[in-house]
Amino acid sequence: MKLQIALDLLDLQKCLDVAKSVEHCADSFQIGLPLLLQHGVHILEEFRTAFPDKEIFAETQIINHEQDIASMCLKSGATWISVMAGTTKEAIHAVSGLASQKNKFVIMDLFNSNSIGQSAMDAKKLGVDALLYHNTYQENTETEFAIEEWDDLRGNSKLPIFIRANINRDNINFILSLKPDALIIGRAITQAKNPVEEAEFFLSCIQKA
């Protein structure tokens, strides 16, 4: 199980500083869309240079202009790019094909999917490498988690599933019990008083799972 640390802050230098401090815990760094929009795709080059051994995940959330966006981000150093499940199948297939040519990867973001089960079934034949599942429950309790939706996703795809679900110390064990392939954790690490301590805590939980 991978730990992907999401850098959703707008301060580029702070993101780089946090990333350097938790580098030993992360399998990959997610460059949030706000950060990309604020500073441009060249920041992917900065992260690629700073962290040559880490996967760089660009949260591109592609809906249209797929060829241009995918080309720019992949050329700039992204290992992964994201495409929205709610866009056209043609766009998803085009992004996947372009990434495959460059030995890079595409994740389908299910946030705007009309049917998570159907999107999961379609993903493999569209060339997608993994699925990104968001759970927007607010109370961080097991009863608030959309477990039926998760089971529908799991039952319709064998692709790796990344999960982002307001993960924190209170719900980490429950999230781990779902057995996702990667955890995406942002604010619980990046906005903590001690990001290193938090990153090491979550990594320890993953290693024990």
LOVO-841147 format. One record per residue: residue number from 1; residue in one letter; z, x, y of N, C-alpha, C, O in turn. Coordinates in steps of 0.2 Angstrom, whole numbers, always signed. Example, Ala and Ser with C-alpha at 12.3 -4.5 7.8 and 13.67 -1.06 7.14 Angstrom:
2
NODE_1_A_+39_+66_-28_+39_+62_-22_+39_+66_-16_+42_+71_-17
NODE_2_S_+35_+64_-11_+36_+68_-5_+39_+64_+0_+40_+67_+6
//
This chain:
209
NODE_1_M_+0_+4_-6_+0_+0_+0_+0_+4_+6_+4_+9_+7
NODE_2_K_-5_+3_+11_-5_+7_+17_-1_+4_+23_+0_-2_+23
NODE_3_L_+1_+9_+27_+4_+7_+33_-1_+8_+39_-3_+14_+40
NODE_4_Q_-3_+3_+42_-8_+4_+48_-4_+2_+54_-1_-3_+55
NODE_5_I_-3_+7_+59_+1_+6_+65_-4_+4_+71_-9_+7_+72
NODE_6_A_-3_-2_+73_-7_-5_+78_-5_-3_+85_+1_-4_+87
NODE_7_L_-9_+0_+89_-8_+3_+96_-11_-2_+101_-16_-2_+103
NODE_8_D_-6_-7_+103_-9_-13_+107_-7_-12_+114_-7_-16_+118
NODE_9_L_-4_-6_+116_-2_-5_+123_-8_-3_+127_-13_-1_+124
NODE_10_L_-8_-4_+133_-13_-2_+138_-13_+5_+140_-18_+7_+143
NODE_11_D_-7_+8_+140_-6_+14_+142_-9_+19_+137_-5_+20_+132
NODE_12_L_-14_+22_+138_-18_+27_+133_-13_+33_+132_-12_+34_+126
NODE_13_Q_-10_+36_+137_-6_+42_+135_+0_+40_+131_+2_+44_+127
NODE_14_K_+3_+34_+133_+9_+32_+129_+7_+31_+122_+10_+32_+117
NODE_15_C_+1_+28_+121_-2_+26_+114_-3_+33_+110_-1_+33_+104
NODE_16_L_-6_+38_+113_-6_+44_+110_+0_+48_+108_+1_+51_+103
NODE_17_D_+5_+47_+113_+12_+50_+112_+15_+47_+106_+18_+50_+102
NODE_18_V_+15_+40_+106_+18_+36_+100_+15_+38_+94_+18_+39_+89
NODE_19_A_+8_+38_+94_+4_+40_+88_+6_+47_+85_+7_+48_+79
NODE_20_K_+7_+52_+90_+8_+58_+87_+15_+59_+84_+16_+62_+80
NODE_21_S_+20_+55_+87_+27_+55_+85_+27_+51_+78_+32_+53_+74
NODE_22_V_+23_+47_+76_+23_+43_+70_+18_+45_+65_+17_+42_+60
NODE_23_E_+14_+50_+67_+8_+52_+63_+10_+53_+55_+6_+51_+51
NODE_24_H_+16_+56_+54_+18_+57_+47_+19_+51_+43_+20_+51_+37
NODE_25_C_+20_+45_+46_+21_+39_+43_+15_+35_+42_+14_+30_+37
NODE_26_A_+10_+35_+46_+4_+31_+46_-2_+33_+42_-3_+39_+41
NODE_27_D_-5_+29_+38_-11_+30_+35_-17_+29_+40_-22_+33_+39
NODE_28_S_-16_+25_+44_-21_+23_+49_-18_+21_+56_-13_+18_+56
NODE_29_F_-22_+22_+61_-21_+19_+68_-26_+14_+70_-32_+15_+69
NODE_30_Q_-23_+8_+72_-27_+3_+74_-27_+3_+82_-22_+3_+85
NODE_31_I_-34_+4_+84_-35_+4_+92_-36_-3_+94_-41_-6_+92
NODE_32_G_-31_-6_+97_-32_-13_+99_-37_-15_+104_-39_-11_+108
NODE_33_L_-40_-21_+103_-45_-23_+108_-44_-22_+115_-48_-20_+119
NODE_34_P_-38_-24_+117_-36_-23_+125_-37_-16_+127_-39_-14_+132
NODE_35_L_-34_-11_+122_-35_-4_+124_-42_-2_+124_-44_+2_+128
NODE_36_L_-46_-4_+120_-54_-3_+120_-57_-5_+126_-61_-2_+129
NODE_37_L_-55_-11_+128_-58_-14_+134_-56_-11_+140_-60_-10_+145
NODE_38_Q_-50_-8_+140_-47_-5_+146_-50_+2_+147_-51_+4_+153
NODE_39_H_-51_+6_+142_-53_+13_+142_-60_+14_+139_-62_+20_+141
NODE_40_G_-63_+10_+136_-69_+11_+133_-69_+14_+126_-64_+17_+124
NODE_41_V_-75_+14_+123_-75_+16_+116_-74_+24_+116_-73_+26_+110
NODE_42_H_-75_+28_+121_-74_+35_+121_-66_+37_+118_-65_+42_+116
NODE_43_I_-62_+32_+119_-55_+33_+117_-55_+34_+109_-50_+37_+106
NODE_44_L_-60_+31_+106_-60_+32_+98_-61_+40_+97_-59_+42_+92
NODE_45_E_-65_+43_+101_-66_+50_+100_-60_+54_+101_-59_+59_+98
NODE_46_E_-56_+52_+106_-50_+55_+108_-45_+55_+101_-42_+60_+100
NODE_47_F_-45_+49_+99_-40_+48_+93_-43_+52_+87_-39_+54_+83
NODE_48_R_-50_+52_+86_-53_+55_+80_-51_+63_+81_-50_+66_+76
NODE_49_T_-52_+65_+87_-50_+72_+88_-43_+74_+87_-41_+79_+84
NODE_50_A_-38_+69_+89_-31_+71_+89_-29_+70_+82_-24_+73_+80
NODE_51_F_-32_+65_+78_-30_+64_+71_-35_+64_+66_-38_+59_+64
NODE_52_P_-38_+70_+65_-44_+70_+61_-43_+68_+54_-48_+67_+50
NODE_53_D_-37_+68_+51_-35_+66_+44_-33_+59_+44_-32_+56_+38
NODE_54_K_-33_+55_+49_-31_+48_+49_-37_+43_+49_-42_+45_+53
NODE_55_E_-37_+37_+46_-42_+32_+47_-41_+29_+54_-35_+28_+56
NODE_56_I_-46_+28_+58_-46_+25_+64_-49_+18_+64_-55_+17_+62
NODE_57_F_-45_+13_+65_-47_+6_+64_-48_+3_+71_-44_+3_+75
NODE_58_A_-54_+2_+73_-56_-1_+79_-56_-9_+79_-60_-12_+75
NODE_59_E_-52_-12_+83_-51_-19_+82_-57_-22_+87_-55_-25_+92
NODE_60_T_-63_-22_+84_-68_-24_+88_-69_-32_+88_-72_-34_+93
NODE_61_Q_-67_-35_+83_-67_-43_+83_-75_-45_+85_-76_-49_+89
NODE_62_I_-79_-42_+81_-86_-44_+83_-88_-51_+81_-87_-53_+76
NODE_63_I_-92_-54_+86_-94_-61_+85_-102_-61_+86_-106_-63_+83
NODE_64_N_-104_-57_+92_-111_-56_+93_-112_-49_+96_-108_-45_+96
NODE_65_H_-119_-48_+97_-120_-41_+99_-118_-36_+94_-116_-30_+96
NODE_66_E_-119_-38_+88_-116_-34_+82_-118_-27_+82_-115_-23_+80
NODE_67_Q_-125_-27_+82_-128_-20_+81_-126_-15_+87_-124_-9_+85
NODE_68_D_-125_-17_+93_-123_-13_+98_-116_-11_+98_-114_-5_+98
NODE_69_I_-112_-16_+97_-105_-14_+96_-103_-10_+90_-99_-5_+91
NODE_70_A_-106_-12_+85_-104_-8_+79_-107_-1_+79_-103_+4_+78
NODE_71_S_-113_+0_+82_-116_+7_+83_-111_+11_+87_-110_+17_+86
NODE_72_M_-109_+8_+93_-105_+12_+98_-99_+15_+95_-97_+20_+96
NODE_73_C_-95_+10_+92_-89_+12_+89_-89_+16_+83_-85_+21_+82
NODE_74_L_-94_+15_+79_-95_+20_+73_-97_+27_+75_-94_+32_+73
NODE_75_K_-101_+27_+80_-103_+34_+83_-97_+37_+86_-97_+43_+86
NODE_76_S_-93_+33_+89_-87_+36_+93_-81_+38_+88_-76_+41_+91
NODE_77_G_-82_+37_+82_-76_+40_+78_-72_+34_+74_-68_+36_+70
NODE_78_A_-74_+28_+74_-71_+23_+70_-72_+24_+63_-78_+25_+61
NODE_79_T_-67_+23_+59_-68_+23_+52_-69_+16_+49_-73_+14_+45
NODE_80_W_-65_+11_+53_-66_+4_+51_-67_+0_+58_-65_+2_+63
NODE_81_I_-71_-5_+57_-72_-10_+63_-71_-17_+60_-72_-18_+54
NODE_82_S_-70_-21_+64_-68_-28_+62_-74_-33_+65_-76_-32_+70
NODE_83_V_-75_-38_+60_-80_-43_+62_-76_-50_+61_-73_-51_+56
NODE_84_M_-78_-55_+65_-74_-61_+64_-77_-66_+59_-84_-66_+59
NODE_85_A_-73_-69_+55_-76_-73_+50_-80_-79_+52_-84_-82_+49
NODE_86_G_-78_-81_+58_-81_-87_+61_-88_-86_+64_-91_-91_+67
NODE_87_T_-90_-80_+64_-97_-78_+67_-102_-80_+61_-100_-82_+56
NODE_88_T_-109_-78_+62_-114_-80_+57_-114_-75_+52_-111_-70_+52
NODE_89_K_-116_-78_+46_-116_-73_+40_-121_-68_+41_-120_-62_+39
NODE_90_E_-126_-69_+45_-131_-64_+47_-128_-58_+51_-129_-52_+50
NODE_91_A_-124_-60_+55_-120_-55_+59_-115_-51_+55_-115_-44_+56
NODE_92_I_-112_-54_+51_-107_-50_+46_-111_-46_+42_-109_-40_+41
NODE_93_H_-116_-48_+39_-120_-44_+34_-123_-38_+38_-124_-32_+36
NODE_94_A_-126_-39_+44_-129_-34_+48_-123_-28_+50_-125_-22_+49
NODE_95_V_-117_-30_+52_-112_-25_+53_-110_-21_+47_-109_-15_+47
NODE_96_S_-110_-25_+41_-108_-22_+35_-113_-17_+33_-112_-11_+30
NODE_97_G_-120_-19_+34_-125_-14_+32_-125_-8_+36_-126_-2_+34
NODE_98_L_-124_-9_+43_-124_-3_+47_-118_+2_+45_-119_+8_+45
NODE_99_A_-112_-1_+44_-106_+3_+42_-107_+7_+36_-106_+13_+35
NODE_100_S_-110_+3_+31_-112_+6_+25_-116_+12_+25_-115_+17_+22
NODE_101_Q_-121_+12_+29_-126_+17_+30_-122_+24_+33_-125_+29_+32
NODE_102_K_-117_+23_+37_-113_+28_+39_-107_+30_+35_-103_+34_+38
NODE_103_N_-107_+27_+29_-101_+28_+25_-94_+26_+29_-89_+30_+28
NODE_104_K_-95_+21_+33_-89_+18_+36_-87_+11_+33_-91_+9_+29
NODE_105_F_-82_+8_+36_-80_+1_+33_-79_-4_+38_-78_-3_+44
NODE_106_V_-80_-10_+35_-79_-16_+39_-74_-21_+36_-74_-22_+30
NODE_107_I_-70_-24_+40_-65_-29_+38_-67_-35_+41_-68_-35_+47
NODE_108_M_-66_-41_+37_-68_-47_+40_-61_-50_+43_-56_-51_+39
NODE_109_D_-61_-52_+49_-55_-54_+52_-55_-62_+51_-59_-65_+54
NODE_110_L_-50_-65_+48_-50_-72_+46_-47_-76_+51_-46_-82_+50
NODE_111_F_-45_-74_+57_-42_-77_+62_-45_-84_+64_-42_-89_+65
NODE_112_N_-52_-84_+64_-55_-90_+67_-60_-93_+61_-65_-96_+62
NODE_113_S_-57_-92_+55_-61_-94_+49_-60_-102_+49_-54_-104_+49
NODE_114_N_-65_-106_+47_-64_-113_+46_-62_-114_+39_-58_-120_+38
NODE_115_S_-63_-110_+35_-60_-111_+28_-59_-104_+25_-63_-100_+23
NODE_116_I_-52_-102_+25_-51_-95_+23_-53_-94_+15_-55_-89_+14
NODE_117_G_-52_-99_+11_-55_-98_+4_-62_-97_+4_-64_-93_+0
NODE_118_Q_-66_-101_+8_-73_-100_+8_-75_-93_+10_-80_-90_+8
NODE_119_S_-72_-91_+16_-73_-85_+19_-72_-79_+14_-75_-74_+14
NODE_120_A_-66_-80_+10_-64_-75_+5_-70_-74_+0_-71_-69_-2
NODE_121_M_-72_-80_-2_-78_-80_-7_-84_-77_-5_-87_-73_-9
NODE_122_D_-86_-78_+1_-92_-75_+4_-92_-68_+6_-97_-65_+6
NODE_123_A_-86_-65_+7_-85_-59_+10_-88_-53_+6_-92_-49_+9
NODE_124_K_-87_-53_-1_-90_-48_-5_-98_-48_-5_-100_-42_-4
NODE_125_K_-101_-53_-5_-108_-53_-5_-111_-52_+2_-117_-50_+2
NODE_126_L_-107_-52_+7_-109_-51_+14_-108_-43_+15_-110_-41_+20
NODE_127_G_-105_-40_+10_-105_-32_+11_-98_-30_+14_-97_-24_+16
NODE_128_V_-93_-35_+15_-87_-33_+18_-83_-29_+14_-83_-30_+7
NODE_129_D_-79_-24_+16_-75_-20_+12_-67_-22_+11_-64_-20_+7
NODE_130_A_-65_-27_+16_-58_-29_+16_-57_-35_+20_-62_-37_+24
NODE_131_L_-52_-38_+19_-50_-45_+23_-44_-44_+27_-39_-40_+25
NODE_132_L_-44_-46_+33_-38_-46_+38_-35_-53_+39_-39_-57_+41
NODE_133_Y_-29_-54_+37_-26_-60_+37_-20_-60_+42_-16_-56_+42
NODE_134_H_-20_-65_+47_-15_-66_+52_-11_-72_+49_-14_-77_+47
NODE_135_N_-4_-71_+50_+0_-77_+49_+4_-78_+56_+7_-73_+58
NODE_136_T_+3_-84_+59_+5_-84_+66_+12_-88_+66_+14_-91_+71
NODE_137_Y_+16_-88_+60_+22_-91_+60_+27_-88_+65_+27_-82_+66
NODE_138_Q_+31_-92_+69_+35_-89_+74_+42_-88_+73_+45_-84_+76
NODE_139_E_+45_-91_+68_+52_-90_+66_+53_-84_+62_+59_-82_+61
NODE_140_N_+48_-81_+59_+49_-75_+55_+53_-76_+49_+57_-72_+46
NODE_141_T_+52_-82_+46_+56_-84_+40_+51_-86_+35_+45_-88_+36
NODE_142_E_+53_-86_+29_+49_-87_+23_+46_-94_+23_+41_-96_+21
NODE_143_T_+50_-99_+25_+48_-106_+25_+43_-107_+31_+39_-112_+30
NODE_144_E_+42_-103_+35_+37_-104_+41_+30_-101_+38_+25_-102_+42
NODE_145_F_+30_-97_+33_+24_-93_+31_+20_-98_+27_+22_-102_+23
NODE_146_A_+13_-98_+29_+8_-102_+26_+7_-99_+19_+1_-97_+18
NODE_147_I_+11_-100_+14_+10_-97_+8_+4_-100_+4_+1_-97_+0
NODE_148_E_+3_-107_+5_-3_-110_+2_-9_-107_+4_-14_-106_+0
NODE_149_E_-10_-105_+10_-16_-102_+13_-16_-95_+10_-22_-93_+9
NODE_150_W_-11_-91_+10_-11_-85_+7_-13_-85_+0_-17_-81_-2
NODE_151_D_-11_-90_-4_-13_-90_-11_-20_-92_-12_-23_-90_-16
NODE_152_D_-23_-96_-7_-30_-98_-7_-34_-92_-6_-39_-91_-9
NODE_153_L_-32_-88_-1_-35_-81_+0_-35_-77_-6_-40_-74_-8
NODE_154_R_-29_-76_-9_-28_-71_-14_-32_-74_-20_-35_-70_-24
NODE_155_G_-33_-80_-21_-36_-83_-27_-44_-83_-27_-47_-84_-32
NODE_156_N_-46_-81_-21_-54_-82_-20_-57_-75_-18_-63_-75_-17
NODE_157_S_-53_-70_-18_-56_-63_-17_-52_-58_-20_-46_-58_-21
NODE_158_K_-55_-52_-23_-52_-47_-25_-53_-41_-20_-51_-35_-22
NODE_159_L_-55_-42_-15_-55_-37_-9_-48_-35_-7_-44_-39_-7
NODE_160_P_-47_-29_-4_-41_-27_-1_-39_-32_+4_-44_-34_+8
NODE_161_I_-33_-34_+5_-31_-38_+10_-26_-35_+15_-21_-32_+12
NODE_162_F_-28_-34_+21_-23_-32_+26_-19_-38_+29_-22_-43_+30
NODE_163_I_-13_-37_+30_-9_-43_+33_-6_-41_+40_-3_-35_+40
NODE_164_R_-6_-45_+45_-3_-44_+51_+1_-51_+52_-2_-56_+53
NODE_165_A_+8_-50_+52_+12_-57_+52_+18_-56_+56_+24_-57_+53
NODE_166_N_+18_-53_+62_+24_-52_+66_+29_-48_+61_+35_-50_+61
NODE_167_I_+27_-43_+58_+32_-40_+53_+37_-36_+57_+36_-32_+62
NODE_168_N_+43_-37_+54_+49_-34_+57_+54_-33_+52_+53_-34_+46
NODE_169_R_+60_-30_+54_+65_-28_+49_+68_-35_+45_+70_-34_+39
NODE_170_D_+67_-40_+48_+70_-46_+45_+66_-49_+39_+68_-52_+34
NODE_171_N_+59_-48_+40_+54_-51_+35_+51_-46_+31_+46_-48_+27
NODE_172_I_+52_-40_+32_+48_-35_+28_+48_-36_+21_+43_-35_+17
NODE_173_N_+54_-37_+18_+54_-38_+11_+50_-44_+8_+47_-43_+3
NODE_174_F_+50_-49_+12_+46_-55_+10_+39_-53_+10_+35_-55_+6
NODE_175_I_+37_-50_+16_+30_-48_+16_+28_-44_+11_+22_-44_+8
NODE_176_L_+32_-39_+9_+30_-34_+3_+30_-38_-3_+26_-36_-8
NODE_177_S_+34_-43_-4_+33_-47_-10_+27_-51_-11_+25_-53_-17
NODE_178_L_+23_-51_-6_+16_-54_-6_+11_-49_-9_+6_-51_-11
NODE_179_K_+13_-43_-9_+9_-38_-12_+2_-37_-8_-3_-37_-12
NODE_180_P_+2_-37_-2_-4_-35_+2_-6_-28_+1_-2_-24_-2
NODE_181_D_-12_-26_+2_-15_-19_+2_-13_-15_+7_-13_-9_+7
NODE_182_A_-12_-18_+13_-10_-14_+19_-6_-19_+24_-7_-25_+24
NODE_183_L_-1_-16_+27_+3_-19_+32_+1_-16_+39_+0_-10_+40
NODE_184_I_+0_-21_+44_-2_-19_+50_+4_-21_+55_+6_-26_+55
NODE_185_I_+7_-16_+57_+13_-16_+61_+12_-13_+68_+10_-8_+69
NODE_186_G_+13_-17_+73_+12_-15_+80_+19_-14_+84_+22_-9_+84
NODE_187_R_+21_-20_+88_+26_-19_+92_+33_-17_+89_+37_-14_+93
NODE_188_A_+34_-19_+83_+40_-17_+80_+41_-10_+80_+47_-7_+79
NODE_189_I_+36_-6_+80_+36_+1_+80_+34_+4_+87_+38_+7_+90
NODE_190_T_+29_+2_+90_+27_+5_+97_+31_+3_+102_+32_+7_+107
NODE_191_Q_+35_-3_+102_+39_-5_+108_+46_-4_+106_+51_-7_+110
NODE_192_A_+48_-1_+101_+55_+0_+99_+58_+6_+103_+54_+10_+106
NODE_193_K_+64_+6_+103_+68_+11_+107_+66_+18_+104_+66_+23_+107
NODE_194_N_+66_+18_+97_+65_+24_+93_+59_+22_+88_+60_+21_+82
NODE_195_P_+53_+23_+90_+47_+22_+86_+47_+26_+80_+45_+23_+74
NODE_196_V_+49_+32_+80_+49_+36_+74_+54_+33_+69_+52_+33_+63
NODE_197_E_+60_+31_+71_+65_+28_+66_+62_+22_+63_+63_+21_+57
NODE_198_E_+59_+18_+67_+56_+11_+64_+50_+13_+60_+50_+10_+54
NODE_199_A_+46_+17_+61_+40_+19_+57_+43_+22_+50_+40_+20_+45
NODE_200_E_+48_+26_+51_+50_+29_+44_+54_+23_+40_+54_+24_+34
NODE_201_F_+57_+18_+43_+60_+13_+40_+55_+9_+36_+56_+8_+30
NODE_202_F_+49_+7_+39_+44_+3_+36_+41_+7_+31_+39_+4_+26
NODE_203_L_+40_+13_+32_+36_+17_+27_+41_+18_+21_+38_+17_+15
NODE_204_S_+47_+18_+22_+52_+19_+16_+52_+12_+12_+52_+12_+6
NODE_205_C_+52_+6_+16_+51_+0_+12_+45_+0_+8_+45_-3_+2
NODE_206_I_+39_+2_+11_+33_+2_+7_+34_+6_+1_+31_+4_-5
NODE_207_Q_+36_+12_+1_+37_+17_-4_+41_+14_-10_+41_+16_-16
NODE_208_K_+46_+10_-8_+51_+7_-13_+48_+1_-16_+50_-1_-21
NODE_209_A_+43_-2_-13_+40_-9_-16_+37_-8_-22_+34_-13_-25
//
